[in-house]
Amino acid sequence: MSQQGRDPTVAGAGDPASAELRRAIDALSPADLHRSARIKWRLFGEDVLPAWVADMDFPVAPAVHGAIRGLLDRHDLGYHHVPLSRRLRETLVSRMAERFGWEIDGRSILPLVNVLQGLDATVLLHSRAGEGVVVQTPIYPPFLKAVAGSGRRLVENALLRGPQRFEMDLEGLRGRLDADTRVLLFCNPHNPTGRAFERSELEALADIALEHDLVVVSDEIHADLVFPGHRHVPFAALGPEIAERTITLTAATKAFNLAGLPCAFAIFGSDRLRQPFDALPPHVLGHCGILDDAATIAAWTEGQPWLDVVLDYLLENRRLVEETLAQEMPGIRFAPPEATYLAWLDCRELDLPDEPFDFFLREAKVAFSRGTDFGARGEGFARLNFATSKAILSEILERMASAVRRRSGGS
């Protein structure tokens, strides 16, 4: 089933391929993963369980494996279509229509090596030094670096913690904008809180962008990782007016675990937004290579059954995190993510002697992402990646609970 809204708890029931994938995930071994080339498992010592960078431990989809293996078997690693193969362009157009009901013009697509290039390039090309760029914190750290590294002025608008989830502070945003604010950097679904913003929320944000003539950069790399009961709504799909001022950044790399095969896309809602990019020297932003092209096409055309099983597994892992925190570590507040495989943990009630990243690395031998990397309001928080086997995740949570019990004087 290609459309969102399926119930992943029944996805692939009785399917031998699905059962085989689940067995492969369950069999993941920390010892084997520590021997892999992934920075996730190599950055810290072998006594540390990593739960930081947004990289899944799962095996890649068979379709992706087969596509790459076919190229290698044919020794087919030569020059490729530059900048973008026709089949990959058509695949992206089809994927957006089938998965999200979003019709795009294939001519609006510009290939990138990764979405961060699109983020940085838009800030540089659609604003000038000293002008304002809106970032809604906590936020994926490269958003903040895109502003600081370009000499632009950070216009920070913090998300508000509601009763069940984080929400955009739209009135606060209106009060922070001025005539020299040019760009809004938007993360949808949101990293690190896991929000899959509803259409009504997006429409309210779009009204502000229209009122203040903002260029919107919408990072939608997590779009395929949305849980039941929620849907991904592309920001540019809200209507022609907002599309004309939106650059959408996307890739198959996050949902299909292809971070080592970087291939991403900018989708422009108007010629006005694209023109500064077209004026750049032709190789500044790079393009997808032959392996990247094959992997992305295979993921988007044949990988959905694999992704359905992965979403099912992630949903179970999310539940494990939620239940274990409630039972063993009630001092950690947690809003279950509506999307992504990331848990934004509020550890402030634990009254730790230092930041949660440092405490849990030292006392539990577990490596999270440091909360303050997501902005100053991340103090007292940590981001946990739960895209691993249940056994590894259970060990991570048990190490955390033991460290908290020792801290509180428990057994």
C-alpha positions in Angstrom: 0.0 0.0 0.0 1.7 3.2 -1.1 -0.5 5.8 0.6 0.1 6.9 4.1 -2.5 6.0 6.7 -2.0 2.2 6.5 -2.0 0.2 9.8 1.6 -1.0 10.0 0.8 -3.4 12.7 -0.6 -5.7 10.1 1.8 -4.9 7.3 3.4 -7.9 5.8 1.6 -10.4 8.1 2.5 -13.9 7.0 4.9 -12.6 4.3 8.1 -14.7 4.4 10.2 -11.7 3.2 8.8 -9.6 6.0 9.4 -12.3 8.6 13.0 -12.6 7.3 13.6 -8.9 7.7 12.3 -8.9 11.2 14.5 -11.8 12.1 17.5 -10.0 10.6 16.8 -6.9 12.7 16.3 -8.9 15.8 19.6 -10.6 15.2 21.6 -7.4 15.1 24.7 -7.7 17.3 26.6 -4.8 18.9 29.8 -6.6 18.2 29.1 -6.8 14.5 27.9 -3.2 14.4 31.0 -2.0 16.1 33.0 -3.6 13.3 31.0 -1.8 10.6 32.2 1.4 8.8 29.4 3.5 10.2 30.4 6.5 12.2 27.4 5.9 14.5 29.2 2.8 15.9 32.8 3.9 15.5 32.8 7.3 17.1 32.7 6.0 20.7 34.3 3.0 22.4 33.1 -0.6 22.1 31.7 -0.4 25.6 29.3 2.4 24.5 25.9 1.8 22.8 25.3 4.6 20.4 21.8 6.1 20.0 22.8 9.5 18.5 23.1 10.2 14.7 19.9 9.6 12.7 21.0 6.4 11.0 19.1 3.1 11.3 20.9 -0.1 12.1 18.6 -2.1 9.9 19.6 -4.0 6.7 18.9 -2.2 3.5 15.9 -3.1 1.3 16.5 -6.1 -0.9 15.6 -4.0 -4.0 18.4 -1.5 -3.1 20.9 -4.3 -2.4 20.0 -5.9 -5.7 20.3 -2.7 -7.7 23.8 -2.0 -6.3 24.9 -5.6 -6.6 23.9 -5.6 -10.2 26.1 -2.6 -11.0 29.0 -4.1 -9.2 28.6 -7.5 -10.9 28.7 -5.7 -14.3 31.6 -3.5 -13.2 29.3 -0.6 -14.1 30.8 2.3 -12.2 31.5 4.8 -14.9 30.3 8.3 -15.7 26.6 8.8 -15.2 23.8 11.1 -16.3 24.6 14.7 -15.2 23.0 16.4 -13.5 20.0 14.0 -13.3 18.9 10.9 -15.1 15.5 11.0 -16.7 14.4 7.8 -14.9 15.3 9.3 -11.5 13.5 12.5 -12.3 10.4 10.6 -13.3 10.6 8.4 -10.2 10.7 11.4 -7.9 7.6 12.9 -9.6 5.8 9.6 -9.3 6.8 9.1 -5.7 5.5 12.5 -4.6 2.2 11.9 -6.4 1.6 8.4 -5.2 2.8 8.8 -1.6 1.6 12.3 -0.8 -0.8 13.3 -3.5 1.6 16.1 -4.5 1.8 16.9 -8.2 5.1 18.5 -9.2 6.7 19.5 -12.5 9.8 17.4 -13.2 11.5 20.5 -14.6 11.4 22.0 -11.1 13.8 19.5 -9.7 17.5 20.2 -9.0 19.7 17.4 -7.8 22.0 17.9 -4.7 24.4 15.7 -2.9 22.4 16.2 0.3 19.6 18.4 1.7 22.1 20.5 3.7 23.4 21.9 0.5 20.0 23.1 -0.4 19.6 24.6 3.1 22.9 26.5 3.0 22.5 27.6 -0.6 19.0 29.0 -0.1 20.2 31.1 2.9 23.1 32.4 0.8 21.2 33.0 -2.4 17.9 34.4 -1.0 19.2 36.7 1.8 22.0 39.0 2.5 24.4 39.3 5.4 22.7 40.7 8.4 19.2 39.8 7.2 17.0 37.6 9.3 16.5 33.8 8.9 13.8 32.1 11.0 14.6 28.9 12.8 12.1 27.1 15.1 14.0 25.5 18.0 14.8 22.9 19.1 16.1 22.1 15.6 18.4 19.8 13.7 21.8 21.5 14.3 22.7 22.3 10.6 19.8 24.7 10.6 21.5 26.8 13.2 24.9 26.5 11.5 23.4 27.6 8.1 22.5 30.9 9.8 25.6 31.4 11.9 28.0 30.3 9.1 26.5 32.7 6.5 26.6 35.9 8.6 22.8 36.1 8.7 20.8 37.1 11.8 19.1 34.3 13.7 15.4 34.9 14.3 14.7 32.1 16.8 11.1 31.1 17.5 10.9 28.3 20.0 8.3 25.5 19.8 5.9 25.4 22.7 5.4 22.2 24.7 1.6 21.5 24.7 -0.2 18.9 26.8 0.6 16.1 24.4 3.2 17.4 21.9 5.3 20.4 20.8 3.4 23.1 18.8 4.5 26.1 16.8 4.2 29.5 18.5 2.6 31.3 15.6 1.8 34.5 17.5 5.3 34.6 18.9 6.7 34.2 15.4 4.6 37.2 14.1 6.1 39.3 16.9 9.6 38.4 16.0 9.5 39.2 12.3 10.6 42.4 10.8 11.1 43.9 7.3 14.6 42.5 7.1 13.6 38.8 7.7 13.9 37.0 4.4 13.9 33.2 4.9 12.1 30.6 7.0 13.9 27.3 7.5 11.2 24.7 8.2 11.6 21.0 9.2 8.5 18.9 8.3 8.3 16.3 9.9 10.2 17.9 12.7 13.6 16.8 14.0 14.1 16.4 17.0 10.5 16.5 18.4 9.0 14.1 15.8 6.0 16.3 15.0 4.1 15.6 11.8 2.4 19.0 11.5 -1.3 19.0 10.6 -2.7 20.8 7.6 -4.3 23.5 9.8 -0.9 24.3 11.4 0.8 24.4 8.1 -1.8 26.7 6.6 -1.4 29.1 9.6 2.3 29.1 9.0 1.8 29.7 5.3 -0.3 32.7 6.0 2.6 34.3 8.0 5.0 33.5 5.2 2.7 35.2 2.7 2.1 38.2 5.0 5.8 38.8 5.4 7.0 37.7 2.0 9.3 34.9 3.3 11.1 32.3 1.2 10.4 29.0 2.8 12.9 26.1 2.8 11.0 23.0 3.8 13.2 20.0 4.8 11.0 17.0 4.3 13.6 14.2 4.4 11.6 12.4 7.1 8.3 12.5 5.1 8.2 8.7 4.7 8.6 8.0 8.4 5.1 8.9 9.6 3.2 6.7 12.1 -0.5 5.7 11.9 -2.9 8.4 12.8 -0.8 11.1 11.1 0.0 12.2 7.6 2.8 14.1 5.9 1.5 17.2 4.1 4.1 18.7 1.8 4.3 22.5 2.6 4.3 23.4 -1.1 1.2 21.3 -1.6 -1.0 23.8 0.4 -1.7 25.9 -2.7 -0.1 27.8 -5.6 0.6 30.9 -3.6 2.7 29.2 -1.0 4.3 26.8 -3.6 5.6 29.9 -5.4 7.8 30.8 -2.4 8.7 27.3 -1.2 11.8 25.2 -1.9 11.3 21.6 -0.8 14.3 19.5 0.1 13.9 15.7 0.1 15.7 12.4 -0.4 15.3 8.7 0.0 18.3 8.5 2.3 16.6 8.8 5.7 13.7 6.5 5.3 15.6 3.8 3.3 18.8 4.0 5.4 21.0 5.2 2.5 23.0 8.0 4.2 26.3 6.6 2.7 24.8 7.0 -0.8 24.0 10.8 -0.8 21.5 11.9 -3.3 19.0 14.6 -2.6 16.7 17.0 -4.4 15.5 20.6 -4.3 12.0 21.1 -5.7 11.3 24.7 -6.6 7.8 26.2 -6.6 8.7 29.0 -9.0 11.3 30.1 -11.5 12.0 33.1 -9.3 13.3 30.8 -6.5 15.4 28.7 -8.9 17.1 31.4 -11.0 19.8 32.2 -8.4 20.7 28.5 -8.3 20.9 28.2 -12.1 23.3 31.1 -12.1 25.8 29.1 -10.0 28.8 27.4 -11.6 27.3 24.0 -12.8 29.2 21.7 -10.4 28.9 23.7 -7.1 26.0 21.6 -5.8 27.1 18.3 -7.3 24.8 15.5 -8.5 23.7 11.9 -7.8 26.3 9.3 -8.9 25.5 6.0 -10.6 25.2 4.0 -7.3 23.1 6.8 -5.7 20.8 6.9 -8.7 20.2 3.2 -8.7 19.7 3.0 -5.0 17.2 5.8 -4.9 15.2 4.5 -7.9 15.1 1.0 -6.3 14.0 2.4 -2.9 11.2 4.5 -4.3 9.9 2.0 -6.9 10.3 -1.4 -5.1 11.2 -0.6 -1.5 7.8 0.1 0.0 7.2 -3.4 1.4 10.5 -3.1 3.2 9.6 0.3 4.6 6.2 -1.0 5.8 7.9 -3.6 7.9 10.4 -1.0 9.2 7.6 1.3 10.2 5.9 -1.5 12.0 9.2 -2.3 13.9 9.8 1.4 14.7 6.2 1.7 16.1 6.9 -1.2 18.4 10.2 0.4 19.5 8.5 3.7 20.1 6.1 1.9 22.4 9.0 0.2 24.2 10.6 3.6 24.9 7.3 5.1 26.1 6.5 2.2 28.4 10.0 1.9 29.8 10.3 5.6 30.6 6.9 5.6 32.2 7.7 2.6 34.4 11.4 3.0 35.1 12.2 6.7 34.6 9.1 8.8 35.2 11.4 11.8 35.7 12.1 11.9 31.9 9.3 13.6 30.0 8.6 12.2 26.6 6.1 13.1 23.8 5.9 10.1 21.5 7.0 11.2 18.1 4.3 11.2 15.3 7.1 10.7 12.8 10.8 9.9 12.6 12.6 7.3 14.8 13.9 10.0 17.2 12.8 10.6 20.8 13.3 14.0 22.3 13.9 13.3 26.0 13.3 16.0 28.6 15.6 15.1 31.5 15.3 18.3 33.5 13.3 16.8 36.4 16.2 14.3 37.0 18.3 17.2 38.4 21.4 15.7 36.8 24.9 17.1 37.7 25.6 17.9 34.1 24.0 17.7 30.7 22.1 14.4 29.9 24.5 13.6 27.1 27.5 13.7 29.5 25.7 12.0 32.3 24.5 9.0 30.3 27.7 8.6 28.4 29.7 8.5 31.6 27.3 6.6 33.9 25.4 4.4 31.4 27.8 4.0 28.5 25.1 5.2 26.1 25.7 8.0 23.6 22.8 10.3 22.7 22.7 13.5 20.7 23.5 16.5 22.9 20.4 18.6 23.6 22.2 21.9 23.4 23.3 21.2 19.8 19.7 21.7 18.9 19.7 25.2 20.3 20.0 26.8 23.8 16.5 25.6 24.7 17.8 22.0 24.4 19.6 22.3 27.7 18.5 19.4 29.9 17.4 17.4 26.9 18.9 14.6 24.8 17.8 13.0 21.5 17.6 9.2 21.4 17.6 7.2 18.1 15.5 4.1 18.6 16.0 2.6 15.1 17.8 -0.5 16.3 16.9 -4.0 17.4 14.6 -4.5 20.4 17.4 -6.2 22.3 19.8 -3.3 21.8 17.2 -0.7 22.6 16.2 -2.6 25.7 19.8 -2.7 26.8 20.1 1.1 26.2 17.0 1.7 28.3 18.1 -0.6 31.1 21.5 1.1 31.2 19.8 4.5 31.4 17.4 3.2 34.2 20.3 1.8 36.2 22.2 5.0 36.0 19.2 7.0 37.1 18.6 4.6 40.0 22.2 4.9 41.2 21.9 8.7 41.0 18.8 8.7 43.1 20.3 6.2 45.6 18.1 3.3 44.5 19.3 -0.3 44.1 
